[in-house]
């Protein structure tokens, strides 16, 4: 796919390879961007690449296909919903992540 920038380049990962949630979170300012409409985020960044693992890159828009929340009140809500939707869609590659979700950690 033709991405607007290299997912592993400076614009995609700020000089170091970042994956999934980190790529999504770095695009917003915790103090100034909330409340944040999911549609506005996708409009601004939908075609941007997000590296899921060492061989998989998907668009922000693909990740947001599973997001159920229309507006995020704060950074924590954004993280929780994105984490939920990424796990549900198989975009969460962290081994043992389910332990942190179900409270057994």
MOPAC internal coordinates of N, CA, C and O (Angstrom, degrees):
PM7 1SCF
backbone

  N    0.0000 0     0.00 0     0.00 0    0    0    0
  C    1.4597 1     0.00 0     0.00 0    1    0    0
  C    1.5220 1   108.74 1     0.00 0    2    1    0
  O    1.2310 1   120.97 1   -33.57 1    3    2    1
  N    1.3304 1   115.76 1   146.43 1    3    2    1
  C    1.4672 1   121.09 1   175.56 1    5    3    2
  C    1.5179 1   108.54 1   -86.77 1    6    5    3
  O    1.2310 1   121.00 1   -68.49 1    7    6    5
  N    1.3238 1   115.69 1   111.51 1    7    6    5
  C    1.4655 1   121.23 1   179.45 1    9    7    6
  C    1.5207 1   109.50 1   -93.70 1   10    9    7
  O    1.2310 1   119.54 1   -26.91 1   11   10    9
  N    1.3287 1   118.48 1   153.09 1   11   10    9
  C    1.4625 1   120.24 1   177.99 1   13   11   10
  C    1.5324 1   112.07 1   -66.89 1   14   13   11
  O    1.2310 1   120.27 1   161.95 1   15   14   13
  N    1.3389 1   117.09 1   -18.05 1   15   14   13
  C    1.4547 1   122.31 1   174.09 1   17   15   14
  C    1.5265 1   109.03 1  -158.11 1   18   17   15
  O    1.2310 1   120.41 1   -17.58 1   19   18   17
  N    1.3067 1   116.83 1   162.42 1   19   18   17
  C    1.4616 1   123.23 1  -179.53 1   21   19   18
  C    1.5269 1   109.62 1   -68.06 1   22   21   19
  O    1.2310 1   119.64 1   -55.56 1   23   22   21
  N    1.3537 1   118.30 1   124.44 1   23   22   21
  C    1.4617 1   119.37 1  -179.30 1   25   23   22
  C    1.5263 1   113.77 1   -62.35 1   26   25   23
  O    1.2310 1   120.33 1   159.82 1   27   26   25
  N    1.3243 1   116.98 1   -20.18 1   27   26   25
  C    1.4593 1   120.77 1   179.16 1   29   27   26
  C    1.5207 1   112.95 1  -106.11 1   30   29   27
  O    1.2310 1   120.70 1  -177.41 1   31   30   29
  N    1.3258 1   116.27 1     2.59 1   31   30   29
  C    1.4513 1   120.45 1   179.32 1   33   31   30
  C    1.5158 1   111.84 1   -84.71 1   34   33   31
  O    1.2310 1   121.01 1     3.36 1   35   34   33
  N    1.3055 1   115.68 1  -176.64 1   35   34   33
  C    1.4639 1   121.80 1  -177.61 1   37   35   34
  C    1.5278 1   112.40 1   -56.61 1   38   37   35
  O    1.2310 1   119.71 1   134.47 1   39   38   37
  N    1.3179 1   118.16 1   -45.53 1   39   38   37
  C    1.4639 1   120.76 1  -178.24 1   41   39   38
  C    1.5280 1   111.54 1   -70.13 1   42   41   39
  O    1.2310 1   120.19 1   146.63 1   43   42   41
  N    1.3178 1   117.24 1   -33.37 1   43   42   41
  C    1.4544 1   120.87 1  -177.73 1   45   43   42
  C    1.5092 1   114.28 1   -81.03 1   46   45   43
  O    1.2310 1   120.47 1   148.95 1   47   46   45
  N    1.3343 1   116.72 1   -31.05 1   47   46   45
  C    1.4591 1   117.79 1  -173.95 1   49   47   46
  C    1.5234 1   113.99 1  -140.73 1   50   49   47
  O    1.2310 1   120.63 1  -166.75 1   51   50   49
  N    1.3110 1   116.40 1    13.25 1   51   50   49
  C    1.4643 1   121.95 1   177.86 1   53   51   50
  C    1.5229 1   113.01 1    53.22 1   54   53   51
  O    1.2310 1   121.00 1  -136.77 1   55   54   53
  N    1.3406 1   115.69 1    43.23 1   55   54   53
  C    1.4563 1   120.70 1   174.14 1   57   55   54
  C    1.5119 1   115.35 1    88.37 1   58   57   55
  O    1.2310 1   119.17 1   166.68 1   59   58   57
  N    1.3125 1   119.19 1   -13.32 1   59   58   57
  C    1.4535 1   122.37 1   177.39 1   61   59   58
  C    1.5037 1   108.32 1  -138.19 1   62   61   59
  O    1.2310 1   120.26 1   -33.78 1   63   62   61
  N    1.3007 1   117.10 1   146.22 1   63   62   61
  C    1.4552 1   119.79 1  -176.15 1   65   63   62
  C    1.5277 1   110.58 1   -65.02 1   66   65   63
  O    1.2310 1   121.05 1   -58.37 1   67   66   65
  N    1.3300 1   115.59 1   121.63 1   67   66   65
  C    1.4564 1   122.36 1   176.34 1   69   67   66
  C    1.5209 1   107.50 1  -118.17 1   70   69   67
  O    1.2310 1   120.88 1   -29.92 1   71   70   69
  N    1.3146 1   115.93 1   150.08 1   71   70   69
  C    1.4505 1   121.65 1  -175.34 1   73   71   70
  C    1.5286 1   111.40 1  -121.63 1   74   73   71
  O    1.2310 1   120.99 1   -25.13 1   75   74   73
  N    1.3483 1   115.71 1   154.87 1   75   74   73
  C    1.4488 1   124.95 1   168.50 1   77   75   74
  C    1.5092 1   117.37 1    38.95 1   78   77   75
  O    1.2310 1   121.74 1    66.84 1   79   78   77
  N    1.3100 1   114.27 1  -113.16 1   79   78   77
  C    1.4625 1   122.22 1  -175.76 1   81   79   78
  C    1.5259 1   112.76 1   -54.71 1   82   81   79
  O    1.2310 1   120.28 1   139.03 1   83   82   81
  N    1.3072 1   117.07 1   -40.97 1   83   82   81
  C    1.4704 1   120.65 1  -178.27 1   85   83   82
  C    1.5223 1   111.17 1   -61.31 1   86   85   83
  O    1.2310 1   120.06 1   141.34 1   87   86   85
  N    1.3178 1   117.48 1   -38.66 1   87   86   85
  C    1.4668 1   121.49 1   179.55 1   89   87   86
  C    1.5274 1   109.64 1   -66.86 1   90   89   87
  O    1.2310 1   120.66 1   137.84 1   91   90   89
  N    1.3236 1   116.34 1   -42.16 1   91   90   89
  C    1.4674 1   120.60 1  -179.57 1   93   91   90
  C    1.5265 1   111.69 1   -67.00 1   94   93   91
  O    1.2310 1   120.34 1   136.92 1   95   94   93
  N    1.3154 1   116.96 1   -43.08 1   95   94   93
  C    1.4624 1   122.03 1  -176.58 1   97   95   94
  C    1.5218 1   112.81 1   -68.48 1   98   97   95
  O    1.2310 1   120.04 1   146.58 1   99   98   97
  N    1.3323 1   117.52 1   -33.42 1   99   98   97
  C    1.4615 1   119.22 1  -175.99 1  101   99   98
  C    1.5324 1   112.82 1   -70.71 1  102  101   99
  O    1.2310 1   120.10 1   169.81 1  103  102  101
  N    1.3035 1   117.42 1   -10.19 1  103  102  101
  C    1.4633 1   121.32 1  -178.98 1  105  103  102
  C    1.5279 1   113.03 1   -85.23 1  106  105  103
  O    1.2310 1   120.22 1   174.07 1  107  106  105
  N    1.3290 1   117.19 1    -5.93 1  107  106  105
  C    1.4613 1   119.90 1  -177.78 1  109  107  106
  C    1.5225 1   111.29 1  -125.22 1  110  109  107
  O    1.2310 1   121.69 1   -23.17 1  111  110  109
  N    1.3139 1   114.37 1   156.83 1  111  110  109
  C    1.4583 1   121.72 1   177.41 1  113  111  110
  C    1.5209 1   107.51 1  -104.55 1  114  113  111
  O    1.2310 1   120.80 1   -62.48 1  115  114  113
  N    1.3092 1   116.07 1   117.52 1  115  114  113
  C    1.4658 1   121.75 1  -175.46 1  117  115  114
  C    1.5239 1   112.71 1   -57.38 1  118  117  115
  O    1.2310 1   120.18 1   146.44 1  119  118  117
  N    1.3130 1   117.26 1   -33.56 1  119  118  117
  C    1.4637 1   121.57 1  -176.47 1  121  119  118
  C    1.5273 1   113.70 1   -84.54 1  122  121  119
  O    1.2310 1   119.81 1   150.32 1  123  122  121
  N    1.3370 1   117.96 1   -29.68 1  123  122  121
  C    1.4638 1   120.10 1  -170.12 1  125  123  122
  C    1.5229 1   116.21 1  -112.08 1  126  125  123
  O    1.2310 1   119.51 1   161.14 1  127  126  125
  N    1.3193 1   118.53 1   -18.86 1  127  126  125
  C    1.4633 1   120.14 1  -170.20 1  129  127  126
  C    1.5258 1   115.59 1   -96.49 1  130  129  127
  O    1.2310 1   119.80 1  -175.01 1  131  130  129
  N    1.3157 1   117.98 1     4.99 1  131  130  129
  C    1.4686 1   119.80 1  -177.52 1  133  131  130
  C    1.5202 1   110.83 1  -114.43 1  134  133  131
  O    1.2310 1   120.40 1   -35.61 1  135  134  133
  N    1.3259 1   116.84 1   144.39 1  135  134  133
  C    1.4630 1   126.70 1     2.56 1  137  135  134
  C    1.5366 1   110.58 1   -66.87 1  138  137  135
  O    1.2310 1   121.38 1   -28.22 1  139  138  137
  N    1.3355 1   114.97 1   151.78 1  139  138  137
  C    1.4596 1   122.12 1  -175.06 1  141  139  138
  C    1.5238 1   109.41 1  -126.62 1  142  141  139
  O    1.2310 1   120.53 1   -57.65 1  143  142  141
  N    1.3204 1   116.60 1   122.35 1  143  142  141
  C    1.4604 1   121.71 1   177.42 1  145  143  142
  C    1.5251 1   109.10 1   -80.37 1  146  145  143
  O    1.2310 1   120.42 1   -48.50 1  147  146  145
  N    1.3160 1   116.80 1   131.50 1  147  146  145
  C    1.4665 1   121.33 1   178.74 1  149  147  146
  C    1.5291 1   110.69 1   -57.48 1  150  149  147
  O    1.2310 1   120.19 1   139.21 1  151  150  149
  N    1.3279 1   117.25 1   -40.79 1  151  150  149
  C    1.4700 1   121.27 1  -179.70 1  153  151  150
  C    1.5303 1   111.47 1   -62.38 1  154  153  151
  O    1.2310 1   120.01 1   142.62 1  155  154  153
  N    1.3341 1   117.58 1   -37.38 1  155  154  153
  C    1.4689 1   120.80 1   178.65 1  157  155  154
  C    1.5288 1   110.79 1   -67.50 1  158  157  155
  O    1.2310 1   120.73 1   140.16 1  159  158  157
  N    1.3262 1   116.20 1   -39.84 1  159  158  157
  C    1.4683 1   120.92 1   178.85 1  161  159  158
  C    1.5305 1   109.84 1   -62.87 1  162  161  159
  O    1.2310 1   120.72 1   134.39 1  163  162  161
  N    1.3311 1   116.22 1   -45.61 1  163  162  161
  C    1.4686 1   120.47 1  -179.91 1  165  163  162
  C    1.5217 1   110.58 1   -66.71 1  166  165  163
  O    1.2310 1   120.13 1   141.78 1  167  166  165
  N    1.3182 1   117.36 1   -38.22 1  167  166  165
  C    1.4692 1   120.00 1   177.91 1  169  167  166
  C    1.5302 1   111.07 1   -61.21 1  170  169  167
  O    1.2310 1   120.49 1   139.75 1  171  170  169
  N    1.3092 1   116.66 1   -40.25 1  171  170  169
  C    1.4650 1   121.43 1  -178.11 1  173  171  170
  C    1.5307 1   112.86 1   -77.33 1  174  173  171
  O    1.2310 1   119.87 1   144.09 1  175  174  173
  N    1.3362 1   117.84 1   -35.91 1  175  174  173
  C    1.4653 1   121.00 1  -170.01 1  177  175  174
  C    1.5252 1   114.59 1  -127.43 1  178  177  175
  O    1.2310 1   119.47 1  -173.82 1  179  178  177
  N    1.3280 1   118.62 1     6.18 1  179  178  177
  C    1.4578 1   122.07 1  -173.06 1  181  179  178
  C    1.5106 1   116.34 1   -51.66 1  182  181  179
  O    1.2310 1   119.90 1   143.67 1  183  182  181
  N    1.3284 1   117.79 1   -36.33 1  183  182  181
  C    1.4661 1   119.84 1  -178.46 1  185  183  182
  C    1.5277 1   113.01 1   -90.58 1  186  185  183
  O    1.2310 1   119.98 1  -176.25 1  187  186  185
  N    1.3260 1   117.64 1     3.75 1  187  186  185
  C    1.4681 1   120.66 1  -179.82 1  189  187  186
  C    1.5221 1   110.28 1   -75.96 1  190  189  187
  O    1.2310 1   120.61 1   -35.16 1  191  190  189
  N    1.3384 1   116.44 1   144.84 1  191  190  189
  C    1.4567 1   120.64 1  -179.67 1  193  191  190
  C    1.5255 1   112.35 1   -81.57 1  194  193  191
  O    1.2310 1   121.04 1   -35.00 1  195  194  193
  N    1.3363 1   115.62 1   145.00 1  195  194  193
  C    1.4561 1   122.44 1   174.47 1  197  195  194
  C    1.5198 1   107.17 1  -128.83 1  198  197  195
  O    1.2310 1   120.59 1   -62.31 1  199  198  197
  N    1.3169 1   116.48 1   117.69 1  199  198  197
  C    1.4543 1   120.22 1   178.22 1  201  199  198
  C    1.5232 1   107.94 1   -77.14 1  202  201  199
  O    1.2310 1   121.10 1   -55.51 1  203  202  201
  N    1.3415 1   115.50 1   124.49 1  203  202  201
  C    1.4597 1   121.88 1   179.82 1  205  203  202
  C    1.5203 1   110.47 1   -92.03 1  206  205  203
  O    1.2310 1   120.42 1   136.19 1  207  206  205
  N    1.3050 1   116.80 1   -43.81 1  207  206  205
  C    1.4612 1   122.60 1   175.75 1  209  207  206
  C    1.5238 1   107.62 1  -150.43 1  210  209  207
  O    1.2310 1   120.34 1     8.18 1  211  210  209
  N    1.3127 1   116.96 1  -171.82 1  211  210  209
  C    1.4651 1   119.09 1  -172.49 1  213  211  210
  C    1.5233 1   113.74 1   -64.08 1  214  213  211
  O    1.2310 1   119.51 1   164.68 1  215  214  213
  N    1.3351 1   118.55 1   -15.32 1  215  214  213
  C    1.4577 1   119.60 1  -179.28 1  217  215  214
  C    1.5346 1   114.33 1  -126.21 1  218  217  215
  O    1.2310 1   119.55 1   179.63 1  219  218  217
  N    1.3281 1   118.46 1    -0.37 1  219  218  217
  C    1.4617 1   121.33 1  -175.41 1  221  219  218
  C    1.5266 1   111.34 1  -120.21 1  222  221  219
  O    1.2310 1   121.17 1   -52.78 1  223  222  221
  N    1.3200 1   115.36 1   127.22 1  223  222  221
  C    1.4649 1   122.45 1   174.62 1  225  223  222
  C    1.5270 1   107.03 1  -129.52 1  226  225  223
  O    1.2310 1   120.77 1   -50.47 1  227  226  225
  N    1.3246 1   116.13 1   129.53 1  227  226  225
  C    1.4714 1   122.00 1   177.12 1  229  227  226
  C    1.5204 1   108.27 1  -127.48 1  230  229  227
  O    1.2310 1   120.80 1   -11.75 1  231  230  229
  N    1.3100 1   116.08 1   168.25 1  231  230  229
  C    1.4644 1   119.69 1   179.56 1  233  231  230
  C    1.5302 1   110.38 1   -86.83 1  234  233  231
  O    1.2310 1   121.02 1   -20.73 1  235  234  233
  N    1.3186 1   115.66 1   159.27 1  235  234  233
  C    1.4567 1   121.43 1   173.35 1  237  235  234
  C    1.5279 1   108.80 1   -56.92 1  238  237  235
  O    1.2310 1   120.46 1   138.15 1  239  238  237
  N    1.3136 1   116.72 1   -41.85 1  239  238  237
  C    1.4652 1   120.68 1  -179.72 1  241  239  238
  C    1.5299 1   111.52 1   -58.70 1  242  241  239
  O    1.2310 1   119.81 1   138.89 1  243  242  241
  N    1.3260 1   117.97 1   -41.11 1  243  242  241
  C    1.4642 1   120.76 1   178.24 1  245  243  242
  C    1.5303 1   111.14 1   -62.19 1  246  245  243
  O    1.2310 1   120.10 1   138.92 1  247  246  245
  N    1.3066 1   117.42 1   -41.08 1  247  246  245
  C    1.4620 1   120.94 1   178.97 1  249  247  246
  C    1.5205 1   110.07 1   -64.35 1  250  249  247
  O    1.2310 1   120.32 1   138.64 1  251  250  249
  N    1.3171 1   117.00 1   -41.36 1  251  250  249
  C    1.4640 1   121.00 1  -176.98 1  253  251  250
  C    1.5305 1   113.41 1   -74.61 1  254  253  251
  O    1.2310 1   119.40 1   172.66 1  255  254  253
  N    1.3180 1   118.75 1    -7.34 1  255  254  253
  C    1.4625 1   120.68 1   175.50 1  257  255  254
  C    1.5310 1   110.97 1   -60.74 1  258  257  255
  O    1.2310 1   119.94 1   153.79 1  259  258  257
  N    1.3225 1   117.73 1   -26.21 1  259  258  257
  C    1.4633 1   122.24 1  -178.31 1  261  259  258
  C    1.5210 1   113.55 1  -101.50 1  262  261  259
  O    1.2310 1   120.10 1  -178.90 1  263  262  261
  N    1.3206 1   117.41 1     1.10 1  263  262  261
  C    1.4638 1   121.15 1  -179.47 1  265  263  262
  C    1.5231 1   108.73 1   -79.28 1  266  265  263
  O    1.2310 1   120.90 1   -53.41 1  267  266  265
  N    1.3249 1   115.88 1   126.59 1  267  266  265
  C    1.4655 1   120.97 1  -177.80 1  269  267  266
  C    1.5292 1   112.81 1   -94.82 1  270  269  267
  O    1.2310 1   120.08 1   156.07 1  271  270  269
  N    1.3205 1   117.45 1   -23.93 1  271  270  269
  C    1.4568 1   122.23 1  -177.63 1  273  271  270
  C    1.5271 1   110.12 1   -78.13 1  274  273  271
  O    1.2310 1   120.52 1   -48.58 1  275  274  273
  N    1.3175 1   116.61 1   131.42 1  275  274  273
  C    1.4655 1   120.92 1   179.27 1  277  275  274
  C    1.5213 1   112.43 1   -85.85 1  278  277  275
  O    1.2310 1   120.44 1   150.17 1  279  278  277
  N    1.3373 1   116.76 1   -29.83 1  279  278  277
  C    1.4634 1   120.94 1  -179.98 1  281  279  278
  C    1.5227 1   109.40 1  -144.00 1  282  281  279
  O    1.2310 1   121.07 1   -44.52 1  283  282  281
  N    1.3185 1   115.57 1   135.48 1  283  282  281
  C    1.4592 1   122.23 1   179.32 1  285  283  282
  C    1.5205 1   109.17 1  -100.73 1  286  285  283
  O    1.2310 1   120.71 1   -52.45 1  287  286  285
  N    1.3214 1   116.24 1   127.55 1  287  286  285
  C    1.4586 1   121.10 1  -179.49 1  289  287  286
  C    1.5231 1   111.79 1   -74.12 1  290  289  287
  O    1.2310 1   120.52 1   146.51 1  291  290  289
  N    1.3296 1   116.62 1   -33.49 1  291  290  289
  C    1.4614 1   120.78 1  -177.00 1  293  291  290
  C    1.5304 1   110.79 1  -156.30 1  294  293  291
  O    1.2310 1   121.04 1    -1.96 1  295  294  293
  N    1.3173 1   115.62 1   178.04 1  295  294  293
  C    1.4610 1   123.03 1  -176.55 1  297  295  294
  C    1.5274 1   111.28 1   -62.18 1  298  297  295
  O    1.2310 1   120.06 1   141.67 1  299  298  297
  N    1.3159 1   117.48 1   -38.33 1  299  298  297
  C    1.4689 1   121.18 1  -179.40 1  301  299  298
  C    1.5225 1   110.34 1   -64.45 1  302  301  299
  O    1.2310 1   120.40 1   134.60 1  303  302  301
  N    1.3194 1   116.84 1   -45.40 1  303  302  301
  C    1.4682 1   119.98 1   178.22 1  305  303  302
  C    1.5265 1   110.67 1   -61.66 1  306  305  303
  O    1.2310 1   120.06 1   139.23 1  307  306  305
  N    1.3220 1   117.49 1   -40.77 1  307  306  305
  C    1.4580 1   122.49 1   176.81 1  309  307  306
  C    1.5254 1   109.67 1   -57.66 1  310  309  307
  O    1.2310 1   120.29 1   128.27 1  311  310  309
  N    1.3294 1   117.04 1   -51.73 1  311  310  309
  C    1.4699 1   121.32 1  -179.40 1  313  311  310
  C    1.5204 1   112.03 1   -61.03 1  314  313  311
  O    1.2310 1   120.05 1   135.70 1  315  314  313
  N    1.3080 1   117.51 1   -44.30 1  315  314  313
  C    1.4642 1   120.37 1  -177.64 1  317  315  314
  C    1.5258 1   111.43 1   -63.47 1  318  317  315
  O    1.2310 1   120.20 1   133.82 1  319  318  317
  N    1.3141 1   117.22 1   -46.18 1  319  318  317
  C    1.4570 1   120.23 1  -178.60 1  321  319  318
  C    1.5224 1   111.29 1   -68.87 1  322  321  319
  O    1.2310 1   119.89 1   138.66 1  323  322  321
  N    1.3232 1   117.81 1   -41.34 1  323  322  321
  C    1.4602 1   119.72 1   178.43 1  325  323  322
  C    1.5228 1   110.93 1   -64.92 1  326  325  323
  O    1.2310 1   120.04 1   139.99 1  327  326  325
  N    1.3183 1   117.54 1   -40.01 1  327  326  325
  C    1.4574 1   121.00 1   176.86 1  329  327  326
  C    1.5164 1   111.51 1   -61.86 1  330  329  327
  O    1.2310 1   120.61 1   134.29 1  331  330  329
  N    1.3339 1   116.43 1   -45.71 1  331  330  329
  C    1.4582 1   120.81 1   178.56 1  333  331  330
  C    1.5201 1   111.32 1   -59.94 1  334  333  331
  O    1.2310 1   120.61 1   130.80 1  335  334  333
  N    1.3226 1   116.45 1   -49.20 1  335  334  333
  C    1.4592 1   119.82 1  -176.60 1  337  335  334
  C    1.5289 1   111.89 1   -68.12 1  338  337  335
  O    1.2310 1   120.12 1   144.07 1  339  338  337
  N    1.3284 1   117.37 1   -35.93 1  339  338  337
  C    1.4667 1   119.81 1   178.66 1  341  339  338
  C    1.5293 1   111.02 1   -68.19 1  342  341  339
  O    1.2310 1   119.86 1   139.85 1  343  342  341
  N    1.3200 1   117.87 1   -40.15 1  343  342  341
  C    1.4672 1   120.13 1   176.91 1  345  343  342
  C    1.5208 1   110.26 1   -63.48 1  346  345  343
  O    1.2310 1   120.62 1   134.61 1  347  346  345
  N    1.3212 1   116.42 1   -45.39 1  347  346  345
  C    1.4613 1   121.91 1  -178.86 1  349  347  346
  C    1.5289 1   111.74 1   -60.51 1  350  349  347
  O    1.2310 1   119.90 1   143.43 1  351  350  349
  N    1.3148 1   117.80 1   -36.57 1  351  350  349
  C    1.4632 1   122.67 1  -177.59 1  353  351  350
  C    1.5307 1   113.17 1   -87.63 1  354  353  351
  O    1.2310 1   120.30 1   177.80 1  355  354  353
  N    1.3283 1   117.03 1    -2.20 1  355  354  353
  C    1.4571 1   119.34 1  -178.79 1  357  355  354
  C    1.5170 1   113.48 1    81.68 1  358  357  355
  O    1.2310 1   120.04 1  -162.42 1  359  358  357
  N    1.3238 1   117.52 1    17.58 1  359  358  357
  C    1.4630 1   122.15 1   178.94 1  361  359  358
  C    1.5213 1   112.76 1   -95.64 1  362  361  359
  O    1.2310 1   120.05 1  -167.65 1  363  362  361
  N    1.2941 1   117.51 1    12.35 1  363  362  361
  C    1.4712 1   121.65 1  -178.45 1  365  363  362
  C    1.5088 1   106.54 1  -112.33 1  366  365  363
  O    1.2310 1   120.13 1   -73.91 1  367  366  365
  N    1.3151 1   117.36 1   106.09 1  367  366  365
  C    1.4571 1   119.98 1  -173.20 1  369  367  366
  C    1.5232 1   113.55 1   -97.81 1  370  369  367
  O    1.2310 1   119.80 1  -179.26 1  371  370  369
  N    1.3180 1   118.00 1     0.74 1  371  370  369
  C    1.4533 1   120.61 1  -176.67 1  373  371  370
  C    1.5216 1   110.41 1   -69.08 1  374  373  371
  O    1.2310 1   120.78 1   -56.59 1  375  374  373
  N    1.3141 1   116.11 1   123.41 1  375  374  373
  C    1.4529 1   121.17 1   179.19 1  377  375  374
  C    1.5269 1   110.45 1   -67.90 1  378  377  375
  O    1.2310 1   120.58 1   -49.77 1  379  378  377
  N    1.3083 1   116.50 1   130.23 1  379  378  377
  C    1.4591 1   120.72 1   178.86 1  381  379  378
  C    1.5139 1   114.49 1    83.88 1  382  381  379
  O    1.2310 1   119.27 1  -170.85 1  383  382  381
  N    1.3159 1   118.99 1     9.15 1  383  382  381
  C    1.4688 1   121.63 1  -177.65 1  385  383  382
  C    1.5202 1   111.96 1   -58.83 1  386  385  383
  O    1.2310 1   120.26 1   147.77 1  387  386  385
  N    1.3306 1   117.10 1   -32.23 1  387  386  385
  C    1.4614 1   120.14 1  -178.23 1  389  387  386
  C    1.5279 1   112.20 1   -62.08 1  390  389  387
  O    1.2310 1   119.59 1   152.86 1  391  390  389
  N    1.3069 1   118.39 1   -27.14 1  391  390  389
  C    1.4624 1   121.33 1   178.13 1  393  391  390
  C    1.5227 1   111.12 1   -62.65 1  394  393  391
  O    1.2310 1   120.24 1   145.09 1  395  394  393
  N    1.3121 1   117.15 1   -34.91 1  395  394  393
  C    1.4566 1   121.42 1  -177.81 1  397  395  394
  C    1.5201 1   111.53 1   -80.37 1  398  397  395
  O    1.2310 1   120.54 1   155.15 1  399  398  397
  N    1.3051 1   116.57 1   -24.85 1  399  398  397
  C    1.4623 1   121.84 1  -178.73 1  401  399  398
  C    1.5190 1   110.70 1   -80.59 1  402  401  399
  O    1.2310 1   120.00 1   138.59 1  403  402  401
  N    1.3383 1   117.60 1   -41.41 1  403  402  401
  C    1.4600 1   119.36 1  -176.47 1  405  403  402
  C    1.5293 1   113.85 1   -90.21 1  406  405  403
  O    1.2310 1   120.29 1  -178.29 1  407  406  405
  N    1.3255 1   117.05 1     1.71 1  407  406  405
  C    1.4531 1   121.50 1   174.61 1  409  407  406
  C    1.5117 1   115.51 1    81.02 1  410  409  407
  O    1.2310 1   119.64 1  -167.03 1  411  410  409
  N    1.3349 1   118.30 1    12.97 1  411  410  409
  C    1.4661 1   119.87 1  -178.73 1  413  411  410
  C    1.5160 1   113.50 1   -91.29 1  414  413  411
  O    1.2310 1   119.62 1  -175.68 1  415  414  413
  N    1.3058 1   118.33 1     4.32 1  415  414  413
  C    1.4655 1   121.47 1  -178.26 1  417  415  414
  C    1.5145 1   111.22 1   -74.52 1  418  417  415
  O    1.2310 1   120.10 1   180.00 1  419  418  417

